[in-house]
Amino acid sequence: MKFLLRIYSPILFILSFILLSYIYYKSQIYWEGKKNDFYLPFIIFLLMVNFLSILIFLSNKKVKEYLIICSLSIFVTTYLFEGYLSFYKKDKNQSKREVYKKLTKQNKDISVSVAPLSFFYFNYSIFPLSNVSNSIIIDCNENGYYSMYESDRYGFNNPDKEWDNKEIEFLLVGDSYAQGACVNRPNDIGSVLRDLSNKSVLNLGHNGNGPLIYYAGLREFLNSNVKNVLWIFNNGNDFENLNEELNNKTLLKYLNDLSFTQNLNSKQPEIDNLINSIINKYYNEYFNIRSFIFLSNLRKDVFKQKNQVMTINAKHELIALTQLTKIIQLSNNLAISNNSKFYFVYLPEKKRSEHFYLIKEILENLDIPLIDIKKEMIRRKLDINDLGPPNKHYTPSGYQEVTKIIYDFIKKNN
């Protein structure tokens, strides 16, 4: 105990100071203060640990012993609970990793949805906009099952034969809602559009995408045979995603250089290898030491803290809005030069945000048709809660209702 009394306070102080310096660097230098909400709990906790180490150092022997025993008990209990969440509870709930490992024993062409935003934090020679090609992709579970889809030749959620059609009636760009998150075909927007129109539809949507990736997708995959481009906008997180996208050097090239391209349609083998390497790293390992140290499961399950939450202050929001205007204009110009009609689909919010009216003004100035889903739902006497549970993606019937509104609007205005 004497040895522990001597070393406990200095070690605690040094470790907390090192971690605090690292967190400060990530928060204020690397992310330039744009993720303060995510890092603030870490900073507060480490400051408390730092203060505790000083308190222990200055205390008399009896108080010092008491503080050491109490702090060790809290640390050990916390990490035991994190271990429980990491192993027992995760296995009990059959996580995506368990589903993936089980299915790969039966079929080698099984993969996991890896969002393009995963590549924000790496300096790879290529920035993928899709998943592994020609594979069964495990997506998400919000309806009591893990949704899956067979990816096409470029890793998107389409029947592969769609790319061979001489004419594409609809090309979709957007985030998880455009992708059809958490439902199987034929309940996603692209599939419902195919059924309603009896024509070809291509879907470039993916979870985690923001407006700059929407535009990048158009730059890479918009062909001359596309009649209508549907830009599906989700105000719930598109501004946050855009703010992150504007920090990525590759994505910025699409914005600043109209001739830039990654030629992704010729690099799918490279994309497949890159994504497979990430899946092998994160889904085949049984224990992630970094997640354990930073109590990822405890924060997620107990404190409901989401990974990589973005805080947008007034300055960054103004930058994002200015860049969004430019991106919408560039996307519309691209569609016009391709002889395609550009539609802006605004997904419904329970309460209108100021962004809606700003975006509406932008669209009016650019003469871009706005498909206001909420307005159309009110006209049809539908409630936004009919689309799905709060804070989740749409149910199959919810996706169908939204798609019917989109299709009827375009049919009526053509």
C-alpha positions in Angstrom: 0.0 0.0 0.0 2.9 2.4 0.7 4.2 2.0 -2.8 0.7 2.6 -4.2 0.4 5.7 -2.0 3.6 7.1 -3.6 2.9 6.4 -7.3 -0.9 6.6 -7.6 -1.3 10.4 -7.6 1.7 11.1 -10.0 0.6 8.4 -12.5 -3.0 9.6 -12.4 -1.9 13.1 -13.0 0.4 12.3 -15.9 -2.1 10.0 -17.6 -5.0 12.4 -17.3 -2.8 15.3 -18.5 -1.6 13.3 -21.6 -5.2 12.3 -22.4 -6.5 15.8 -21.8 -3.8 17.3 -24.2 -4.8 14.7 -26.8 -8.5 15.5 -26.5 -7.8 19.2 -26.6 -5.8 18.7 -29.8 -8.5 16.6 -31.5 -11.3 19.0 -30.4 -9.8 22.5 -31.0 -7.0 21.9 -33.5 -7.9 18.9 -35.6 -11.7 19.6 -35.7 -11.4 23.4 -35.1 -14.0 23.4 -32.4 -16.7 21.8 -34.6 -17.1 18.7 -32.4 -17.2 20.3 -29.0 -20.3 18.5 -27.9 -18.6 15.2 -28.5 -15.4 16.0 -26.7 -16.7 18.1 -23.9 -17.7 15.1 -21.6 -14.1 13.7 -22.0 -12.6 17.1 -21.1 -14.8 17.5 -18.0 -14.0 13.9 -16.9 -10.3 14.3 -17.4 -10.3 17.6 -15.5 -12.0 15.9 -12.6 -9.4 13.1 -12.7 -6.7 15.7 -12.8 -8.1 17.5 -9.8 -8.5 14.2 -8.0 -4.8 13.4 -8.5 -3.9 16.8 -7.0 -6.3 16.3 -4.1 -4.9 12.9 -3.3 -1.3 14.2 -3.4 -2.1 17.0 -0.9 -4.2 14.8 1.5 -2.9 13.1 4.6 -2.4 9.4 4.6 -5.8 8.3 5.9 -7.7 10.5 3.4 -5.3 9.5 0.6 -6.0 5.8 1.2 -9.8 6.5 1.2 -9.6 8.5 -2.0 -7.5 5.8 -3.7 -9.8 3.0 -2.7 -12.9 5.0 -3.8 -11.4 6.0 -7.2 -10.1 2.6 -8.0 -13.5 1.1 -7.2 -15.2 3.5 -9.5 -12.7 2.9 -12.3 -12.8 -0.9 -12.0 -16.6 -0.9 -11.8 -16.9 1.4 -14.8 -14.7 -0.8 -17.0 -16.3 -4.0 -15.8 -19.6 -2.6 -17.0 -18.0 -1.6 -20.3 -16.7 -5.1 -20.6 -20.2 -6.4 -20.0 -21.6 -4.2 -22.7 -18.8 -5.1 -25.1 -19.2 -8.9 -24.8 -22.2 -10.3 -23.0 -24.9 -7.8 -23.9 -23.6 -7.4 -27.5 -23.6 -11.1 -28.1 -27.0 -11.4 -26.5 -28.5 -8.8 -28.8 -26.8 -10.3 -31.9 -25.0 -7.3 -33.2 -24.3 -6.6 -36.9 -20.9 -8.2 -36.4 -22.4 -11.5 -35.2 -24.8 -11.5 -38.1 -22.0 -10.9 -40.5 -19.8 -13.6 -39.0 -22.7 -16.1 -39.1 -23.7 -15.4 -42.7 -20.1 -15.4 -44.0 -19.9 -19.0 -43.0 -22.7 -19.8 -45.4 -21.9 -17.3 -48.2 -18.6 -15.6 -49.0 -20.3 -12.8 -50.9 -21.6 -11.2 -47.7 -20.5 -7.7 -46.8 -21.4 -4.8 -44.4 -22.6 -1.3 -45.2 -19.6 1.0 -44.8 -20.6 4.7 -45.1 -18.5 7.0 -47.2 -18.2 9.2 -44.1 -16.0 6.5 -42.7 -13.3 7.7 -45.1 -13.2 11.2 -43.7 -10.6 10.2 -41.2 -8.2 8.4 -43.5 -5.8 9.6 -46.1 -6.5 6.9 -48.8 -5.7 7.5 -52.5 -9.4 7.1 -53.3 -12.6 8.3 -51.6 -15.4 5.7 -52.2 -19.0 6.7 -52.5 -20.5 3.2 -52.3 -20.1 -0.3 -50.8 -18.5 -3.5 -52.1 -19.9 -4.5 -55.4 -22.0 -7.6 -56.3 -22.5 -8.6 -52.7 -25.2 -9.0 -50.1 -24.9 -5.9 -47.9 -26.0 -6.1 -44.3 -27.4 -2.7 -43.4 -29.4 -1.8 -40.2 -32.0 -3.1 -37.8 -34.9 -0.8 -36.9 -37.9 -3.0 -37.8 -36.9 -6.2 -35.9 -34.5 -7.6 -38.6 -31.3 -6.6 -40.3 -32.2 -5.2 -43.7 -30.0 -6.5 -46.6 -29.7 -5.8 -50.3 -27.7 -7.1 -53.2 -25.3 -4.3 -54.4 -24.8 -3.6 -58.1 -21.6 -3.4 -60.1 -20.7 -0.1 -58.4 -21.8 -1.0 -54.8 -25.1 0.8 -54.7 -28.5 -0.4 -53.8 -29.8 -1.3 -57.2 -30.5 -4.4 -59.3 -27.4 -4.5 -61.4 -29.3 -4.7 -64.7 -30.5 -1.2 -64.2 -27.2 0.1 -65.4 -27.7 -1.5 -68.8 -30.9 0.3 -69.6 -30.8 2.8 -72.5 -32.8 5.3 -70.6 -32.9 6.0 -66.9 -36.1 7.7 -65.7 -34.9 8.6 -62.2 -31.5 9.0 -60.6 -31.5 9.4 -56.8 -28.9 11.1 -54.7 -29.2 11.4 -50.9 -28.4 9.9 -47.5 -29.8 6.8 -45.8 -33.4 7.7 -46.7 -32.6 7.7 -50.4 -30.6 4.5 -49.9 -33.6 2.8 -48.3 -32.1 2.3 -44.8 -33.5 -0.5 -42.6 -35.9 -2.0 -45.2 -35.5 -4.6 -47.8 -36.4 -4.3 -51.5 -38.9 -3.6 -52.8 -39.8 -1.1 -50.0 -37.0 1.4 -50.6 -37.7 4.6 -52.6 -35.9 3.4 -55.7 -37.8 0.1 -55.8 -41.2 1.7 -55.3 -40.4 4.2 -58.1 -39.6 1.3 -60.4 -43.0 -0.3 -59.6 -45.0 2.9 -59.9 -43.4 4.1 -63.1 -42.5 0.8 -64.7 -39.3 2.5 -65.7 -35.6 2.3 -64.8 -34.3 3.9 -61.6 -30.8 4.3 -60.3 -30.1 5.0 -56.6 -26.8 6.5 -55.5 -28.0 7.2 -51.9 -26.0 6.1 -48.8 -26.3 6.5 -45.1 -24.2 9.3 -43.7 -24.0 11.2 -47.0 -24.3 15.0 -47.2 -24.8 17.4 -50.0 -21.2 17.5 -51.2 -21.2 13.7 -51.6 -24.6 13.9 -53.4 -22.9 16.3 -55.9 -19.8 14.1 -56.1 -22.0 11.1 -57.0 -23.6 13.1 -59.8 -20.2 14.1 -61.1 -19.0 10.4 -61.1 -22.2 8.6 -62.3 -24.6 10.9 -64.1 -24.9 9.7 -67.7 -26.6 11.3 -70.7 -29.4 8.8 -70.5 -30.8 10.1 -67.2 -34.1 12.0 -67.5 -34.8 13.1 -63.9 -32.4 13.8 -61.0 -34.0 13.6 -57.5 -32.0 15.3 -54.8 -33.4 13.9 -51.6 -32.6 16.3 -48.7 -32.8 15.4 -45.0 -32.5 18.6 -42.9 -32.1 16.4 -39.8 -28.4 15.9 -40.5 -27.5 17.1 -43.9 -26.0 20.4 -42.6 -23.9 18.5 -40.0 -22.7 16.1 -42.7 -21.9 18.9 -45.1 -19.8 20.6 -42.4 -17.7 17.5 -42.2 -17.5 17.0 -45.9 -16.0 20.5 -46.3 -13.0 19.4 -44.3 -12.2 16.6 -46.7 -9.6 17.4 -49.4 -10.9 15.0 -52.0 -14.5 16.1 -51.7 -13.5 19.8 -51.9 -11.9 19.1 -55.3 -15.4 18.4 -56.7 -16.5 21.8 -55.4 -13.5 23.8 -56.6 -12.5 22.1 -59.8 -15.2 21.4 -62.3 -12.9 19.0 -64.3 -12.0 16.9 -61.3 -13.0 13.2 -61.2 -11.8 10.1 -59.4 -13.1 7.9 -62.3 -14.8 5.7 -59.7 -16.7 3.7 -62.4 -13.4 2.2 -63.4 -11.9 1.6 -59.9 -14.4 -0.7 -58.3 -11.9 -3.5 -57.7 -9.8 -1.0 -55.8 -12.8 0.2 -53.9 -13.8 -3.4 -53.0 -10.4 -4.1 -51.7 -10.3 -1.0 -49.6 -13.7 -1.5 -48.0 -13.0 -5.2 -47.4 -9.8 -4.3 -45.6 -11.9 -2.0 -43.3 -14.5 -4.7 -42.7 -11.8 -7.3 -41.9 -10.3 -4.9 -39.4 -13.5 -3.9 -37.6 -15.8 -6.8 -38.0 -13.4 -9.8 -37.6 -11.6 -8.5 -34.5 -13.3 -9.7 -31.4 -12.1 -6.8 -29.2 -11.5 -3.2 -30.0 -9.1 -1.8 -27.4 -9.6 1.9 -28.4 -13.4 1.6 -28.0 -12.9 -0.1 -24.7 -10.6 2.7 -23.3 -13.0 5.4 -24.4 -16.1 3.5 -23.0 -17.8 3.6 -26.4 -20.6 1.1 -25.4 -21.2 2.8 -22.0 -21.6 6.2 -23.7 -23.8 4.8 -26.4 -26.1 2.6 -24.3 -26.3 4.4 -21.0 -25.6 8.1 -21.8 -27.1 7.9 -25.3 -24.1 9.8 -26.7 -23.7 9.3 -30.5 -20.3 8.9 -32.0 -18.9 11.9 -33.8 -21.7 14.4 -32.9 -21.2 17.6 -34.7 -21.8 21.0 -33.2 -22.4 23.8 -35.7 -21.9 27.3 -34.4 -23.3 30.3 -36.2 -20.1 30.8 -38.2 -19.9 27.3 -39.5 -23.6 27.2 -40.2 -23.3 30.3 -42.4 -20.4 28.6 -44.2 -22.4 25.4 -44.7 -25.4 27.4 -46.0 -23.3 29.4 -48.4 -21.6 26.2 -49.7 -25.0 24.4 -49.9 -26.2 27.1 -52.2 -23.2 26.7 -54.4 -23.6 22.9 -54.4 -27.3 23.0 -55.4 -26.5 25.4 -58.2 -23.6 23.3 -59.5 -25.8 20.2 -59.3 -28.6 21.9 -61.2 -26.2 23.2 -63.8 -24.8 19.7 -64.2 -28.3 18.3 -64.7 -29.2 21.0 -67.2 -26.1 20.4 -69.2 -27.0 16.7 -69.3 -30.6 17.5 -70.5 -31.9 16.1 -67.2 -34.7 17.7 -65.0 -33.5 18.5 -61.5 -35.9 18.1 -58.5 -35.3 19.0 -54.9 -37.1 16.6 -52.5 -37.4 18.1 -49.0 -38.1 15.3 -46.5 -40.6 16.2 -43.8 -39.8 17.7 -40.4 -42.2 17.8 -37.4 -41.5 21.5 -37.1 -40.3 23.8 -39.9 -36.8 24.9 -39.3 -35.4 28.2 -40.6 -33.3 26.2 -43.1 -36.5 25.2 -44.9 -37.4 28.8 -45.8 -33.8 29.6 -46.7 -33.5 26.6 -49.0 -36.9 27.3 -50.5 -35.7 30.8 -51.4 -32.5 29.4 -52.9 -34.6 27.0 -55.1 -37.0 29.7 -56.2 -34.1 31.9 -57.3 -32.6 29.0 -59.3 -36.0 28.0 -60.6 -35.7 24.4 -59.2 -38.9 22.5 -58.5 -39.4 21.8 -54.8 -41.1 18.6 -53.7 -42.2 19.5 -50.2 -43.2 16.1 -48.7 -44.7 17.6 -45.5 -46.9 20.0 -47.5 -48.1 17.2 -49.7 -48.7 15.0 -46.6 -50.9 17.7 -45.0 -52.8 18.0 -48.3 -53.4 14.2 -48.2 -54.3 14.4 -44.5 -51.4 12.2 -43.5 -49.4 12.6 -40.3 -45.6 12.6 -40.2 -45.7 9.9 -37.5 -47.3 7.6 -40.0 -44.0 7.3 -41.8 -42.2 5.6 -38.9 -41.3 5.8 -35.2 -39.5 9.0 -33.9 -35.7 9.1 -34.5 -35.8 6.1 -36.8 -36.0 5.6 -40.5 -39.3 5.0 -42.3 -41.2 1.8 -42.2 -41.9 0.0 -45.5 -45.3 1.8 -45.6 -43.6 5.1 -44.8 -41.2 4.8 -47.7 -44.1 3.9 -50.0 -46.1 7.0 -48.9 -43.1 9.3 -49.5 -42.4 7.8 -52.9 -46.0 8.1 -54.0 -45.9 11.8 -53.2 -42.6 12.2 -55.2 -43.9 10.2 -58.2 -47.3 12.0 -58.3 -45.7 15.4 -58.1 -43.4 14.7 -61.0 -46.1 13.1 -63.1 -48.4 16.1 -62.5 -45.7 18.6 -63.3 -44.3 17.0 -66.4 
